[in-house]
């Protein structure tokens, strides 16, 4: 396990972090097998563990690779922590708390108390309730140990009330996190809501979340952020993209005005920008996207870990392709793909599976529109055949449908029937069959290319009203945002 962990850790390091590691290890004496291991991982891409073991044995025969990996993992994490203490307020506060405890342990309580008061001022700025409470508890312990010298009862009660309020804030934040985590869990296991029944199954979480907000138990920045994250995630996953976009705008404004909310790396801010762009795509507001794509690109900062920067680059690539295809510039989209580094498409470990599949889907769709069906199928197969993404996800469903269109357009009719049957089997237990799917299969079965205009017009008169109804359905919109299947049907029957 240490071997796998250290490979992933080394691959996430930025150039500056690698440089800091080398400077950090110069102080160490003796043999440095772990440096050899670091260089091997850094300069090579090993697909099998045995390859790494063989290369390491050539330089250090008789030395255990696992022991070297465990030591390298410890040294790397120590180095990264030291680096973060200088750059991150939360790390400085936690490191400062250790200093306070050490000074107390060495019978230097006054020095520790002075250090504590400085840390409290910093903690007020970043509004971290957990650390705030720890500092208040340390202060009260110190005052009690010295018999409350020079302290009035009013001042003592004031400090106690601050500690109590910190606990209230912690409880409120915990309740918000619990509901947000339950929402994410349900959506992860069941997929996005595609019916009113599935939406009702989330209502208990919504009511509980609103009761926390109405109780006004905590109105700090963290609580406001969590409330907006919950609301935006809920609206997105029930298909109410206009409400989601409004909430995402509020969330983005909160982040822009309060950079203390930015983590290192700022994953929540990335999620907010991603949500805005996803909602703009779904509602067809392409003209607003360039501004937020640019904001997304600014997060590709060399001070952040490499895995985060890959996630940012993948998101930028996805929405740049969405923007180009949304405005009909398919050749420009292909040129954009072919101009990117292959590693951006292949780096599975540097992004979550949903994001990776969405990137493959966008690439496959670009080649589909250009009539390069073989190339399109290669990208779609990365989603369908490898199957790393949940089969409940909308992107998987969209990829299966696009694969069917690729076979149809490419004239691969012998395989087409199998694909359609396979799709129906995969989703036979779904709580609802989307109208667009049924109309798509009906259109393909009618083979419009072999029919005359009159026959296709008659078929369109039956299917058209159903598609018009689907256009207004927010659950159907979740699939349509990836590909205009309704537009494809209309084109087949009316061209």
Buried (B, 14 or more C-beta within 10 A) or exposed (E): EBBEBBBEBBBBBBEEBBEBBEEBBEEEEEEBBBBBBBEBBEEEEBEEEEEBBEBBEEEBEEBEBEEBBBBBBEBBEEBBEEBBBEEBBBBBBBBBBEBBEEBBEEEBBEBBBEBBEEBBEBBEEBBBBBBBBBBBEBBBEBBEEEEEEEEEEEEBEEBEEBBEBBBEBBBBBEBBBBBBEBBBEBBEEBBBBBBEEBBEEBEEBBEBBEEBBEEEBBEBBBBBBBBBBBBBBBBBBBBBBEBBBBBBBBBBEBBEEBEEBBEBBBEBBBBBBBBBBBBBBBBEEBEEBEEBBEBBBEBBEEEBBBBBBBBBBBBBBBBBBBBBBBEEBBEBBBEBBEEBEEEBBEBEEBBEBBBBBBBBBBBBBBBBBBEBBEBBBBBBBBBBEEEEBBEBBBBBBBBBBBBBBBBBBBEEEEEBEEBBEEBEEBBEEBEEEBBBBEBBBBBBEBEBEEBEEEEBEEBBEEBBEBBEEBBEBBBBBBBBBBBBBBEBBBEBBEE
